[in-house]
Amino acid sequence: MSFPLATENLCAGYDKHQIIHDVTLTIPAQKTTIIVGANGSGKSTLLHTLAGLNSTQAGKVLLEGSDLSQRKRRDIAKRMSFLAQSSPIPDGITVSTLVARGRYPWQGLLHQWSRQDEQAVDEALQLTGLSAFRDYPVEALSGGQRQRCWIAMTLAQQTPLLLLDEPTTYLDLRYQVDVLILLKTLTHQHNKTVVMVLHDLNFALHFADRLLFVKAGKVIAELDEANDCTAELIEETFGVRTHLVIDPRTQKPIVIPLWSANAR
């Protein structure tokens, strides 16, 4: 069975400091894989390394079966898009202009803006519910709408793989849910493979098709079912005692932290 993204004995970090230690994993196609872990556990470093934005110190990242380090950046950008945790918004840029930047891998000296590029932007705006805002300045939009602009830009790139670093950061509850539903829709209805880092464990358990638990630079658990998550695994990963209850509507676990009634 082939996988769109995988690692073999991956070690990675910054300069001589190793953060990711001997990680071997596979990312299933057309699924939502969510990486969770405590602050400083290495989950964002792992995601950046999967995206080819951080050099490996040992081992390999495999994109569609071939060594990522041996592929050209433009070739990678046609197969995999990456959305950082936060990005500055250029002054005065409109929604459609920002989304059009996702077409950069397909541009070149011999390829000028085409009807295909325009169609890709239109489809990305439609999928993210932004068609009516295409001529608005991005800074005039709400936080949730802005985040959908960035997601639309990655969609306009038209890659089968989307990697996102904490895409719900700084969003209120409503917009967090909107963004996660959108990403889930992309996998289930539009054949995208999504890999993201997420802080909120309850959201991760609800929206993930696959969960990777990271601690001290190692993947300590890979779950294909949210119901396989245990209080013991959460305590090992986050250092917090919890109680799990089952949501009667979704039949998935809800994590409730335990603390003393006298704690302040």
Buried (B, 14 or more C-beta within 10 A) or exposed (E): EEBBBBBBEBBBBEEEEBBBBBBEBBBBBBBBBBBBBBEEBBBBBBBBBBBBBBEBBEBBBBBBEEEBEEBEEEEBBBBBBBBBEEEEBEEEBBBBBBBBBBBEBBBEEEEEEEEEBEEBBBBBBEBBEBBEBBEBBBEEBEEBBBBBBBBBBBBBBBBBBBBBBBBBBEBEEEBBBBBBEBBBEBBEEEEBBBBBBBBBBBBBBBBBBBBBBBBBBBBBBEBEEBEEBBBEBBEEBBEBEBEBEEEEEEEBBBBEEEEEEEEE
